[in-house]
Amino acid sequence: MTDFAATKALFHLPEGMIYLDGNSLGALPLAADKAVGRTLRDEWGEMLITGWNRAGWMGMPMALGDRIGRLIGAEPGHVVMGDTLSIKVFQALAAGLDMRPDRRVILSDSGNFPTDLYMAEGLIKALDKGHELRIVAPEDVAGAITDEVAVLMLTEVDYRTGRLHDMADLTRRAHDAGVITVWDLAHSAGALPVDVAGAGADFAVGCTYKYLNGGPGAPAFIYVAPRHSAQTSTILSGWQGHDAPFDFDLGYRPNPGAERLRVGTPPILQMAALGAALDIWDHVDMGALRAQSMKLTDMFIEGVEATCPTLRLASPRDAGMRGSQVSFAFEDGYAAMQALIARGVIGDFRAPDIMRFGFTPLYVDEGDVQGAVDIIADVMGNALWDQPEYKIRSAVT
């Protein structure tokens, strides 16, 4: 079992704040400050460029990748860190299309995060081979998997509603039809148990600044199944993915394994912060985390629905069918969320009307849930959100 009171003590949580937005940006691990400071002072400061060898900077993308791999059920040596999630989506999708050159359909759903769809559109335009991005409703994905489809690209947990896809079932259906799968784990990694190897996923990608608490701008990761790693095409042939980067060959020769999916120079300071965050995960049981997440989200739904009849549940009611977030729909959801933030309950808003609340058991407990419910009831019951200052849109919602 995991002691969640002990894990909560490992984070900096501002006094008077109930933080329910770890599905957008995780809280600061206390150890991250010291870890980044050591990297700045003792490595960059004292070692300068020799830190790439002496401090092991060059190996960090694979070393941290293996630590994340444990959380997503990946085989050792098959998760690579670096770059951004959009870049990793582009790489995985391009590799999948290359494996199915006779097919022209990329299948996704309307619950996918828009940047994944944007990257698909850009790739289709760049390839100029007549590919089609086919988007269906989340509940219609299984029926849309046909032998026309080259790649099935899905975000496991819907970023708006928290709806959870069945990775194992959809991957099996895809493979039965000869389809390559790309799973986006941005709202899964660190939120619930994931088993990419057990599900047979071909590729998976994800970010580390949400539930994994790596900090703003923390690097993304990509998983490639062992059966594909030696043949995966590298549409972004960056020098870090070269078989021998410091041979400085004029032609590209990909690394024979998963490291071929490295692109640019790794962000060492961000990786130092991420390493400190992953130290906490070394002591977390994912089954216990999932059970606590379901308990907290059920408690939150029950409390909000009992006190706020104007809010409509937009997430699946069954905890087993959603990730670690709860969304409510409200016509003036943006203003309502700003009123909550002003009173110390931090969630976020997604257009057109979704108020999102993320639950990270590492630092959110039952007292936080009850406190949030009480404040939401006050804001909604007394229409405290109906003020001009709460209706002015900020750049980030």
C-alpha positions, -999 to +999 in steps of 0.1 A: +000+000+000+010+036-005+010+062+023-006+092+006-002+114+036+035+108+033+035+116-004+016+148+001+043+160+025+068+157-004+051+185-024+050+223-021+013+232-018+006+269-013-012+278+020-050+281+015-051+265-020-069+234-030-051+223-061-073+203-086-054+210-118-027+184-117-041+171-150-027+203-166+004+209-144+015+189-115+026+204-082+062+211-073+080+182-057+101+197-028+131+178-039+131+193-074+145+226-061+176+209-047+179+186-077+179+214-102+202+234-079+227+206-079+226+203-116+231+240-120+258+244-094+277+211-092+273+199-128+269+228-152+288+252-129+317+230-120+319+205-149+307+227-178+307+206-210+324+176-193+290+171-176+278+153-207+302+125-197+309+130-160+274+137-149+258+112-173+237+138-191+239+119-224+222+089-210+194+107-192+168+102-219+170+065-217+175+062-179+145+084-172+126+066-200+130+033-182+117+049-150+086+061-168+084+028-186+077+011-152+046+033-148+032+025-182+041-012-184+068-009-210+097-032-216+131-018-205+150+001-231+119+010-251+108+044-237+128+075-249+126+109-234+130+143-251+114+170-272+077+178-269+046+157-270+036+171-304+070+160-318+065+125-304+030+123-319+044+133-353+072+107-351+049+078-340+023+086-365+048+089-394+064+056-384+030+039-383+020+052-417+053+039-431+045+005-418+012+005-438+021+021-471-009+006-489-034+023-466-044+060-464-067+065-434-057+078-400-085+071-375-090+092-344-119+105-324-134+139-315-122+135-279-086+135-290-065+164-279-065+189-308-027+191-311-026+154-320-051+161-348-032+192-359+000+171-362-018+145-382-031+172-406+004+187-410+019+153-417-008+145-443-001+177-460+037+171-459+035+136-472+011+146-500+001+110-507-037+112-503-040+103-467-072+111-448-078+120-412-111+103-402-126+115-369-155+097-353-172+100-319-153+082-291-180+056-287-179+049-324-142+041-327-145+003-325-169+001-353-148+024-375-117+002-374-116-013-409-090-026-434-088+010-449-072+023-417-034+025-415-031+040-380-054+043-350-044+073-330-062+079-297-057+097-264-065+071-238-083+095-215-104+123-231-089+156-220-123+172-217-145+146-201-121+121-187-137+093-206-114+062-207-108+041-238-102+004-234-067+002-247-064-035-247-097-041-265-092-014-292-056-024-298-067-060-303-095-049-327-069-027-346-044-055-349-071-079-361-077-054-390-040-049-396-039-014-381-010+001-362-018+018-329-006+051-314-017+059-279-014+093-263-010+088-225-009+125-216-038+120-191-030+084-182+007+083-172+007+088-134-031+088-133-039+051-136-022+018-143-012+015-179+002-017-196+014-009-231+032-042-234+003-062-221-021-044-244+002-049-274+004-012-282+027-004-312+035+031-301+027+053-271+035+089-263+030+112-234+040+143-214+056+145-180+043+178-166+008+167-157+004+138-133+041+129-133+049+164-119+080+171-140+073+209-142+063+233-169+079+224-202+091+190-189+101+167-218+078+142-235+083+104-240+077+079-267+074+041-265+080+018-294+072-019-291+104-041-292+091-059-324+092-026-342+122-007-328+149-019-352+127-011-383+109+021-371+113+049-397+126+082-384+110+110-402+128+135-379+164+123-383+180+143-355+216+138-345+207+123-311+190+094-329+221+087-350+239+054-344+271+073-336+263+110-330+299+121-325+311+104-357+295+134-374+287+115-405+272+135-433+246+108-439+220+096-413+224+061-399+197+054-372+205+039-339+196+002-341+171+004-312+146+027-296+171+054-293+166+062-330+135+081-318+157+107-300+158+140-320+174+170-303+197+177-274+180+167-241+168+195-217+191+186-188+176+211-162+141+199-169+152+163-167+168+170-133+134+182-120+117+152-136+142+129-120+133+143-085+096+138-093+101+102-103+119+095-070+084+098-054+069+074-079+094+048-070+074+043-038+039+044-053+017+014-060-003+021-091-032-001-080-035+018-047-032+051-066-061+041-089-083+030-060-077+063-042-084+083-073-117+065-078-126+072-042-118+109-044-136+115-077-167+096-066-168+117-034-164+149-054-192+140-078-216+131-050-208+163-032-211+186-062-243+170-074-259+173-040-253+210-038-250+224-073-280+215-095-269+239-122-238+219-130-242+189-153-218+160-150-198+156-183-176+127-172-187+091-170-204+083-138-188+049-135-153+055-120-140+026-139-148+044-172-130+076-165-094+088-157-085+108-127-105+139-135-141+150-132-157+175-156-189+195-152-206+215-179-220+250-172-228+277-197-208+303-178-181+278-169-152+301-176-165+328-152-174+301-126-139+287-127-123+322-122-145+327-092-134+294-078-097+302-084-102+335-066-113+316-036-085+291-037-099+261-056-077+257-087-092+239-117-094+249-153-118+255-182-121+239-217-143+255-243-171+257-248-185+249-213-163+224-195-151+230-159-123+204-153-110+192-119-080+169-117-074+145-088-038+136-079-038+113-049-002+120-043-012+154-028-050+156-029-070+140-001-105+137+013-102+170+032-093+188-001-123+173-018-147+184+009-132+218+011-136+222-027-172+210-027-181+236+000-165+264-020-181+253-053-215+251-036-210+287-023-199+301-057-227+284-076-255+287-051-249+324-046-240+332-083-207+346-071-193+339-105-216+365-121-191+394-119-175+413-149-140+406-138-145+368-140-157+370-176-125+385-190-106+357-208-070+352-200-045+337-225-045+304-207-079+291-196 
